[in-house]
Amino acid sequence: MYRMDFSFAKKDDMRFISHLDLMRLFSRAMRRAEIPVKITEGFNPHFKFSIKRALKLGIESDNEEATVVLTEALKPEAFIERLNSQLPEGVFLRTAFLKTS
C-alpha cells in the first residue's frame, strides 16, 4: 500500500462547496483520472481518502491537506497532473508526497 499526502487550494466560487461535496468532487475526479485508489471493504465501499480539516462554507484556502491510499505507486508529478486535469476551476493540487508503508 502507498499513501499519497497532498495539498490543494480551494478558491473563488468553489469556496461555496461544502465539505461533503468536496469529498465527492475528489472521489469523482480520482475515478475519472484513473488513480489507483484503495477501496474499503464491507457493505458500503468507498475510497480510502480523507481531508485533514473541514473548512467552513464560504472560506477560501491556499493550503488544505489531504491523504489518499493507493494500491500501486504513482509518481507525485503524475498524480498532480492527472488529478488537476479532472478538477473544476477553483480547486487544484499544489504538492504531493508519496509514502510507502
Order of alpha helices (4+ residues) and beta strands (2+ residues): beta-alpha-beta-beta-alpha-beta
